[in-house]
Amino acid sequence: MEPLRPSDYDDGRQAPAIAQPTLDAGGWARFFWRQLTSMRTALVLLLLLALAAIPGSLVPQRSSNPNGVIQFERDDPELFAILDGLQLFDTFTSVWFSAIYLLLFVSLVGCILPRAQHHLKALRQPPPATPSRLERLEHYSSIQVTGDRAAMLSSAERLLKKAGYRVAPEEGAVAAERGYLRETANLVFHLGLVGILIGLAAGTGYKYSGQRIIIEGQTFTNQLTSYDFFNPGRFFAEESLEPYSLTLDEFVPEYEFDLNSGVANALDFTANLIVTEEGSSREAQVKVNEPLDIQGTSVYLLGNGFAPWVTVRSSEGDVVFSQPVPFLPQDSNLTSIGVVKLPDGLRSQTGLIGFLYPSAVALPSGALTSVYPEPDQPVLTFNVFEGDLGLNEGIPRNVYSLDTESLTQITGGDTGEDSIILALGESQELPGGRGSIEFTSLPRFISVDIHRDPTQLPVALSSAVILGGLVVSLFVTRRRAWIRVHEADETGLVRVEFAALARGDDPGLAGELERLVADFSQEHDHKLVTS
């Protein structure tokens, strides 16, 4: 023991190790709950949700672009298998996105409930009592005035109320506080976030989207069997489809031909429709980025092309096929490919793969190409195949493709028979007396996406609530102010102290305190002592 240290001195070297308390299951549950419901965790989850939504815009989604998913699989099957295993083609319904979504919802609710309870309690409580030594506060002033002390207290209370403070008179002082609306706005902001999450979760189950090709002169009726593709929500019922029909009266494209590049640039696309609903009809238009709204359902223009009217007759002259066939565009000049399948009427099942050239010209090699997307000189060519089309096997077949592995080609290629080439209005005999085929007319078609999303209204309202809460919370400040009026001294002067305090940074607080002192001094003769 050193002589200058007391006998009971303990340098800590012999202190026993501190025993940390152990947490039981309930303790760990409370720990994780506090971590999950902290504002920091909510912000992290909100950032993760934004990042998790990025794949939904980078790769096609089955819910909105099923054809794009199929094309992605054809172009890169190996990468498709990896991305599909990660559920990136179903981003917004994937397990990992749903987990982040649910955790964010729980975190926000866990943040809001205790904060709302604390805020309601604060609203019922009076402003904090006046500190004993106001001069210790950063924003402080004092003056000496002459007059009645009671009148000064009454004047102080009136001035604070006029400035928007909630006041609490005390013995010889007035305490005041304002800015409760800031915390209210914060709660409203978080409630808006919860509203968006609830709206998306509830509304997604009732929304649906579908796609349909409509040919000029034909009518689409809004029923399940009329869709080419339909993607319903989890809670969708067929009875919820709104009763209406769409007839494509005319499709009008506008192009501008660039003489330098030789390319036709699209300027505008307009689909003139006749909408029939509730026994009445009206004219309407659909353009790119200008959807048509029908009873809360949005109709979007996705694409357009030609649907050559093909008429096929048997060797006896009987019509076995006569209807427009949508041909899918392959380039900007609408060179298009289509398929005609004839399971009956001819001596055997027949399939035709056709190419449409709206403005056909012959290349030096003899092949045809289209130089303009408008039908200035339309030409339709066909290669004919015979055999089993596979339509009786009970397996769904793509109407826009023809599997030729089990078929025999009878025109084009190495068959020795020329491909069928038809100008508009022409007909030609099929090889071997099988019949004839005619290019009857050339109507246009449009492809539309019909989309109903009941989440739009609640999300829009919640977004407005979020914006309002954010704006209010940015411009409302939480402030406290006190005015103490002392007893008059032997000269009759009364000392009045002013002090203010803000929760957080508030550059305008000093100016408000000066205005408060100035307003008070205007009502009483005064002599400035300190400031």
Secondary structure, 3 states (H helix, E strand, C coil): CCCCCCCCCCCCCCCCCCCCCCCCHHHHHHHHHHHHCCHHHHHHHHHHHHHHCCHHHHCCCCCCCHHHHHHHHHHCHHHHHHHHHCCHHHHHHCHHHHHHHHHHHHHHHHHHHHHHHHHHHHHHCCCCCCCCCHHHCCEEEEEEEECCHHHHHHHHHHHHHHCCCEEEEECCEEEEEECHHHHHHHHHHHHHHHHHHHHHHHHHCCCEEEEEEEECCCEEECCHHHCCEEEECCCCCHHHCCCCEEEEEEEEEEEEEECCCCEEEEEEEEEEEEEEECCEEEEEEEECCECEEECCEEEEEEEEEECCEEEEEECCCCEEEEEECCCEECCCCCCEEEEEEECCCCCCCEEEEEEEECEEEECCCCCEEECCCCCCECEEEEEEEEECCCCCCCCCCCCCCCCCCCEEECCCCCCCCCCEEEECCCEEEEHHHCEEEEEEECCEEEEEEEEECCCHHHHHHHHHHHHHHHHHHHHCCCEEEEEEECCCCCCCEEEEEEEEEECCCCCCHHHHHHHHHHHHHHCCCEEEEEC
